[in-house]
Amino acid sequence: MANRESTFIEITPEVLLKAYACGIFPMAESADDPALYWIEPEKRGVIPLERFHMPSRLARTVRSDRFSVTVDRDFDGVLEGCAAAQPARPRTWINARIRVLYRKLYERRHCHSLEVYEGDNLVGGLYGVTLGRAFFGESMFHRARDASKVALVHLIARLKAGGFRLLDTQFVTDHLRIFGAIEVPRRQYHKLLEAALAGEGDFAALDTKHPVTGAQALAYLASNRSSRA
């Protein structure tokens, strides 16, 4: 379900957070369209944190530390990377208003980015919104193979460490299905959201000042699985 915004309603960071708490998020038709649409899918994409699946080849890439991963180091760079056209995604929905809104959420510590570097070059990353114990994934990008996947692995480790309950991917793609993403009906999603909004997740439970190594991320994920066994 999509509703074009009313021209009389100003979308502020506070309005945006209230929308997320109700299960609604904004998108633009294209990067050039100044209007925003409120979206509430009939079926919502989520990655159950306890069922996150990581291919063995990707685990080797994460462990190799070919990439270094930081948090909130270059939010604008990640946003620009997500907004840029790519061969598999020639059009994006991140318009100028989206950039301004989420930058304001970032300044209020309700939006975070994970940056993936190869040497000194930003080659991938993702960003999303935190509210309670929910993380709402907005977009990811890569300029090198596996860079966005490595960002996702580090995100899962961070969410588990911080006591998060819900990873909302909005929609499910073939790419996300590899990691265990599923679709849930709207009513079920609202129950998951309600539970996740009770309490407060700690996005900084893992180090945010220095890069977390691949081995550290994998070790945490392994110990977290063992603790539930």
C-alpha positions in Angstrom: 0.0 0.0 0.0 1.4 3.4 -0.9 0.0 6.8 -0.2 1.4 10.0 -1.7 2.1 12.5 1.1 -0.2 15.4 1.8 1.3 18.6 0.7 0.2 20.1 3.9 2.1 17.8 6.2 5.7 18.5 6.8 7.8 15.4 7.3 10.2 16.0 10.2 12.5 13.4 11.9 9.9 13.1 14.7 7.1 12.4 12.2 9.4 9.9 10.5 10.1 8.0 13.7 6.4 7.9 14.5 5.8 6.4 11.1 8.3 3.7 11.6 6.7 2.9 15.0 3.5 2.3 13.0 5.1 0.1 10.4 5.2 2.8 7.7 8.2 4.1 5.8 8.7 6.7 3.0 10.1 6.2 -0.5 10.3 8.3 -3.6 9.2 7.2 -7.1 12.7 8.1 -8.3 15.7 10.1 -7.4 14.3 13.0 -9.4 10.8 12.9 -8.0 10.5 15.5 -5.1 7.4 13.8 -3.7 7.5 11.0 -1.1 5.1 8.1 -0.7 4.2 6.3 2.6 4.7 2.6 2.1 3.1 -0.2 4.2 3.6 -3.5 2.3 1.1 -6.3 2.6 4.0 -8.6 3.3 7.1 -7.3 5.0 10.7 -8.5 4.6 12.6 -9.4 7.8 15.7 -11.4 8.6 15.1 -13.4 11.8 18.3 -12.7 13.7 18.3 -16.2 15.2 18.0 -17.8 11.7 20.6 -15.7 10.0 22.5 -17.9 7.4 26.0 -17.1 6.2 27.5 -19.0 3.2 30.8 -20.6 4.0 32.5 -18.7 1.2 31.4 -15.4 2.6 32.6 -16.4 6.1 36.1 -16.9 4.6 35.9 -13.5 3.0 34.8 -11.9 6.3 37.6 -13.7 8.3 40.3 -12.7 5.8 39.8 -9.0 6.6 40.2 -8.1 3.0 37.7 -5.4 4.0 37.7 -3.2 7.1 34.3 -2.2 8.5 33.6 0.9 10.4 30.4 2.4 12.0 29.1 6.0 11.5 32.4 7.1 10.0 31.1 8.3 6.7 27.3 8.4 6.7 27.1 10.8 3.8 29.4 8.6 1.7 27.2 5.6 2.3 24.1 7.6 1.5 25.7 8.7 -1.7 26.8 5.2 -2.6 23.2 3.9 -2.0 21.7 6.7 -4.1 24.1 6.1 -7.1 22.9 4.1 -10.0 24.4 0.7 -10.5 24.3 -1.8 -13.4 21.8 -4.0 -11.5 19.9 -1.0 -10.2 19.8 1.8 -12.8 17.2 3.8 -10.8 17.1 4.5 -7.1 14.4 5.9 -4.8 16.7 8.1 -2.7 15.9 11.7 -3.6 17.1 15.0 -2.1 14.4 15.0 0.6 15.3 11.5 1.7 18.9 12.5 2.0 18.0 15.5 4.2 15.6 13.6 6.4 17.9 10.7 7.1 20.9 13.0 7.7 18.8 14.6 10.4 18.0 11.2 11.9 21.7 10.4 11.8 22.4 13.6 13.8 19.8 12.5 16.4 21.5 9.0 16.6 18.5 7.2 15.2 20.2 6.4 11.9 23.5 4.6 11.5 25.8 3.5 8.7 28.3 0.7 8.3 31.1 1.5 5.9 33.2 -1.1 4.1 36.7 -0.1 3.0 39.2 -1.8 0.8 42.4 0.0 1.7 41.4 3.7 1.8 38.5 3.3 -0.6 34.9 3.1 0.4 33.6 0.1 -1.6 30.4 -0.7 0.2 28.1 -0.2 3.1 24.5 0.1 4.4 22.4 2.4 6.5 19.3 2.1 8.5 17.1 3.5 11.3 17.1 2.3 14.9 14.1 2.6 17.2 13.7 0.6 20.4 15.2 -2.8 19.6 14.4 -2.7 15.9 16.7 -1.9 13.0 15.0 -0.8 9.8 17.4 -1.5 6.9 17.1 1.2 4.3 19.6 0.5 1.6 23.0 -1.0 0.8 25.6 -0.7 -2.0 28.8 -2.2 -3.2 31.6 -1.3 -5.6 33.5 -4.5 -4.9 32.3 -8.0 -4.8 30.9 -9.1 -1.4 31.3 -5.6 0.2 27.7 -5.1 1.0 27.4 -8.8 2.2 30.3 -8.2 4.6 28.5 -5.1 5.9 25.4 -7.2 6.5 27.4 -9.8 8.5 28.8 -7.1 10.7 25.4 -5.6 11.1 23.9 -8.9 12.3 26.7 -9.3 14.9 26.2 -5.7 16.1 22.4 -6.2 16.4 22.8 -9.4 18.3 25.4 -7.9 20.7 23.0 -4.9 21.3 20.0 -7.0 22.2 18.0 -6.1 19.1 14.9 -8.1 18.3 13.9 -7.1 14.7 15.8 -6.6 11.5 13.3 -5.1 9.0 14.5 -5.3 5.3 11.2 -3.8 4.0 11.2 -6.2 1.0 12.8 -9.5 0.2 15.1 -9.9 -2.7 16.9 -13.0 -4.0 20.1 -11.5 -2.5 18.5 -11.3 1.0 17.0 -14.8 0.8 20.5 -16.2 0.9 20.8 -14.9 4.4 17.5 -16.2 5.6 15.2 -13.3 4.8 11.5 -14.1 4.8 8.2 -12.3 4.2 5.7 -12.0 7.0 2.1 -10.8 6.7 1.4 -7.3 7.9 -0.4 -8.5 11.1 2.5 -10.7 12.1 4.9 -7.9 11.3 3.1 -5.5 13.6 3.4 -8.1 16.5 7.1 -8.4 15.9 7.4 -4.6 15.7 5.4 -4.1 19.0 7.7 -6.5 20.8 10.8 -4.9 19.4 9.7 -1.4 20.4 9.6 -2.5 24.0 13.1 -1.8 25.5 16.1 -0.2 23.9 18.8 -1.8 21.8 22.4 -0.7 22.1 23.9 -0.2 18.6 27.3 0.6 20.3 27.5 -2.6 22.2 30.4 -3.5 19.9 33.2 -1.1 19.4 32.2 2.0 17.3 35.6 3.8 17.6 37.7 1.2 15.9 36.9 -1.4 13.2 35.6 -4.7 14.4 37.6 -7.4 12.7 36.0 -10.2 10.7 37.2 -12.8 13.2 35.6 -10.8 16.1 32.3 -10.6 14.3 32.3 -14.3 13.4 33.4 -15.3 16.9 30.5 -13.3 18.4 28.0 -14.9 16.0 29.3 -18.3 16.9 29.1 -17.8 20.6 25.7 -16.2 20.3 24.4 -19.3 18.5 26.0 -21.6 21.2 24.3 -19.6 24.0 20.9 -20.4 22.6 21.6 -24.1 22.1 
